[in-house]
Amino acid sequence: MDKEILLINEAAAFLRVSATTLRRYIASRQIAFYKLKGKILFRKTDLERFLDSKRVDSFEEFRGKNIL
C-alpha cells in the first residue's frame, strides 16, 4: 500500500534528505506540513510540489524560453 500521509522519517527518505535537513525546511517554512497531536505529517503531493519548486531547467529548456 502506497502511503499518502508520511511521518517525518518517511518524508525525509522520500526526499532523500536527512530528517535534520527536513526539520530545517520545516523551521524555515520552506515546506508544507501538518501538525496533529504533536506529530508532524506530510502529504506526498506536497512533497512532490516542493521537489518541483526546486527543479532547475536544462540548458535547452532555458535557452528556449523567451526571457525578454
Secondary structure, DSSP 4 states (H G I P E B T S, - for coil): ---SEEEHHHHHHHHTS-HHHHHHHHHTT-S--EEETTEEEEEHHHHHHHHHHT----HHHHHHS---
